[in-house]
């Protein structure tokens, strides 16, 4: 069995060699650029790991793995346009290098290419693969819409937020794992366990991202600490602070949410102190551990030998920055 690192290296070789030589050049050059920006390639690696639980010849499903990564990068390209983001992984975004219209059209081409790659499967597997992939694509759009609507609301509940991040983040991890299992002709029970593993792992990961935005180490977090606070993003932290605050704390939170005439570090410090008083960090850590434990439980129930499960355990711990 190949390790996650070996699967990543193999996948990157196939991605680099993916033929994107159609015309006109102006449509496909931005596609190649977006794919060249790098990333952890978590989704295709998860798909290959799931397949490898049952078969060793991971090359057999490389088109499907390329399809899930193509789709993921399509969502990133369009997200950058919607968010007016200037940089992606340290490099200018497609709409900054070219323009909005090019980014939108090249993104559309990436979505079609993703379906083309995803359809390169055995005929008997095609309905199940496309059903899961299409449902996931719709769910991600639904999650994005919910996230946009939350920006205008002050009454978002934790349950609504969890559903939003499940749709926006978790379901694509789950989709990658289940499609890997479908391609391997795995039992239905294992397909479901792998899907749920992806969902719970995605929830734990996103909640940890919320936590690290406030309490992380700037040297290892990879982006500015307090960025979510500065842009009033409705995260697990803010939603629970608003829900659990007393009248005075709520008033102070709303002051910081509504004020624009302030120093960034002053706002971050003040909001963080409110979180500390209410106990938001402990609550977030408890919820992260709950979802992470549920993810690991799904691995335990898989009907394969324990030694084959170790790569899934290793990747889950690595993704969450845990040693064991």
SEVEX-855314 format. One record per residue (C-alpha): residue in one letter; y, x, z. Coordinates in steps of 0.02 Angstrom, whole numbers, plus 32768, in hexadecimal, padded with zeros to 4 digits. Each point is the difference from the previous one (the first is absolute). Layout:
REM SEVEX-855314
aYXZ...
END
This chain:
REM SEVEX-855314
x800080008000x80AF80397FD8x8084800C8088x80A47FA07FF1x805680A47FD0x7F8080207F77x80127F4E7FBFx80BD80157FFEx7FF480A07F9Ax7F887FAE7F86x806F7F677FEFx809D80677FE3x7FAA805D7F73x7FD77F5B7FABx80B17FBF801Ex804D809C7FB3x7F907FEC7F67x801F7F457FEDx80337FE57F4Ax80AA7FAD7FF7x802C80307F4Fx802E7F567FB8x80A87FE27FAEx80907FEC8016x8014809A806Bx80917FB1805Fx7F8C7F7F804Dx7F778078803Ax8062809A8036x80417FA5809Bx7F4D7FC98026x7FC580B57FFCx80958032806Ax7FDB7F7C8085x7F4A8035800Bx803580B8800Dx80637FE280A1x7F6280198066x7FC87FA9809Dx7F647FF9806Cx7FA07F937F82x7FB67FA28095x7FCD7F667F9Dx7F9680547F7Ax7FB280738082x7FD17F678069x7FB37FAF7F66x7F9A809C7FD9x7FCA800F80B6x7FC47F4B8003x7F9E801A7F5Fx7FB780A38042x7FB17FA58093x7F807FC07F83x800480767F68x802F80B67FE6x803F7FF77F4Cx80B67FD88027x803280327F4Fx7FB67F597FCAx808F7F9E804Dx809180777FDFx80557F867F88x80037F7E808Ax8048807F807Bx8085802F7F80x80277F467FEDx80237FE780B9x807280998005x805A7FC97F61x801F7F568050x803E804D80A3x807B806E7FA3x803C7F6A7F9Bx802F7FAA80A4x805A809C803Cx8063800D7F5Ex803B7F4C800Bx8020800E80BCx807680927FDEx80637F947F88x80087F6F807Cx802E80718092x807C80687F99x7FA18099803Dx803E80A57FB9x7F6F806F8035x7F437FF18005x7F9C8090804Fx809480747FF2x80247FDE7F48x80747F867FA6x7FB67F557FE1x7FDC7FC07F50x80987F8D7FFCx806F80938030x7FB780777F7Dx80077F787F7Ax80477F538029x7FCE7F578048x7FC47FB67F5Cx7F9180957FDBx7FB87FFB80B1x7FD97F477FF5x7FAF800D7F54x7F9C809D8029x7FC97FAC80A1x7FC47F6B7F9Dx7F9D80767F91x7FB1804E809Cx7FC67F54803Ax7FAC7FE07F57x7FB380AD8001x7FBE7FE080AFx7FA77F627FC2x7FBD805F7F6Ax7FB68087806Fx7FC17F828080x7FA47FA17F76x7F9A80977FCCx7F677FC88064x7F517FBE7FE2x80067F4F7FBBx7FA77FB38096x807F804E8079x809C7FD07F9Ex801E7F52804Bx7FF5803C80B4x806C809A7FE0x80897F9F7FA6x7FFC7F71807Cx801F80758093x808080697FA2x80637F6A7FC0x80027FA980A9x803D80A1804Fx808B80157F80x803D7F4F8026x7FF7801F80BCx8068809E7FF3x80887FA07FA5x7FF97F7B8088x801280858086x8095804C7FA7x80547F567FF5x7FE37FE180B9x804C80AA8028x809B7FD47F9Ax80127F588056x7FEF805080ADx80A080627FDDx80627F5D8010x7FA97FC1809Cx8011802480B9x7F6C7F968037x7F6E805D7FAEx7F677FF98071x7F82808A801Dx7F7A7F947FADx806B7FED7F64x802380BA7FFDx7F48802D800Fx7FD87F8B7F6Fx808B80507F98x7FC280B28019x7F4D7FC77FE6x80327FBF7F55x807A80897FD2x7F9A8097803Cx7F537FDA8043x7FB27F997F75x800B808D7F80x7F9F80758072x7F837F74801Cx7FF77FDD7F45x7FDC80B67FD8x7F708004807Bx7FB37F5C7FCAx800A802A7F48x7FAA80A68026x7F777F9B8053x7FF77F847F6Ex7FED80907F86x7F718042806Cx7FA97F558004x800D800480BEx7FC67F6A8067x807D7F75801Bx8005802380BBx803180B57FE1x80847FCC7F82x80507F928083x7FF580858088x805280817F8Fx80897F847FD0x80247FDA80B8x7FFD80B98029x808C80187F81x80647F6E8043x7FFA803880B5x802080B67FD5x80977FCE7F98x80487F99808Fx7FE8808F807Cx804F807A7F86x809A7F957FDDx801D7FDA80B8x7FF280BA8026x8083801F7F79x80737F858059x7FE2805A80A4x801A80AE7FB8x80A57FCB7FB1x80437FF080B1x7F98807A8066x7FBB807B7F81x802080BA7FEEx807B801D7F70x7FA3809F7FD1x7F5D7FA47FDFx80377F4D7FD8x8042802E7F55x809C7F958005x80977FDC806Cx7FDA7FC080AFx80577F5B8020x80117FD17F49x7FBA7F518020x807D7FE7808Ex809380337F94x7FD47F847F76x7FD07F73807Ax7F517FF97FB7x7F957F77804Cx7F75806D8045x7F7F7FDC8087x807680598078x809C7F9A7FDBx7FA67F597FF1x7FAF801480ABx80A08041804Fx805E7F667FC5x7F747F8F803Dx7FEF804F80ACx80B5802C8027x805F7FA78089x80AB7FB67FD9x806080A2801Fx7F85806A7F9Dx80007F837F72x80BE80027FF9x800280BE7FFCx7F7B80067F78x80607F837F96x809E80678018x7FAB80997FB8x7FB17F9B7F74x80A87FB87FCCx807280968017x802880757F70x8085806A8053x7F9480788063x7FB480AE7FFCx7F4A7FFC7FC7x7FBD80648093x805E7F8F8079x7FAA7F667FBAx7F5480517FFDx8013803A80B5x803D7F56803Ex7F787F9A7FA9x7F79807A8036x80387FEF80B4x7FEE7F447FF3x7F5080177FBBx7FDA80758092x803E7F818080x7F9B7F717FB6x7F6280697FEAx7FF27FF27F43x7FAE80AB7FEAx7F6D7FD48071x7FEB7F597FA9x7FFD80537F54x7F8380838039x7F8E7F798045x80057F9E7F5Dx7FE1809D7F97x7F68802B8069x7FBE7F4E7FF2x800680017F42x7FBD80B27FF4x7F6D7FD48070x7FDC7F677F95x8001806E7F65x7F818076804Cx7F927F6C8033x7FF17FD17F47x7FBB80AC7FD8x7F7F7FED808Ax7FB77F617FB5x7FE780487F52x7F4980007FCEx7FF980B97FD1x7FC7809C805Ex807A80408083x801280A97FACx80467FA97F65x80857FAA806Ax804D80A18041x807880177F6Ex80487F53801Fx8017802780B8x805180A77FD3x80787FB47F83x80327F748079x8027807D8089x805B80727F87x806B7F737FBCx80357FD280B0x801E80B68031x7F737FFE8080x7F8180868024x7F737F8D803C
END
